[in-house]
Amino acid sequence: MPGADWRSQDDYPDAKTVESMEMAWEWLRRDREYQQDFRTLVSSEHSSATMDHFRRKWGLTFCG
């Protein structure tokens, strides 16, 4: 939700009905360490070892 206004409740799912995956993403995308690791990943050569480390560290699964 790049254009979401963090002050507006209407821009986010209802915490009482949200699925766990959506809640996890809302938390993860705000984590400063994750943000830094993601920036590092994006600026790297995307070796399989770098991607695997990132994926394991953050518990992520990438499709495709």
C-alpha angles and dihedrals in degrees: 000000000000094000096045118128104229090209094058118084089198090067093062136059118262107265090218094059104024119119118244093248092056092047091049091052092049089054097041097050090056095050109110094210091052090048091052093046090049092051089050091049093049092050094046129085091260096239114181090245092054092047092046092051092050092046094049095043093054099032094241133155120203121206121217 
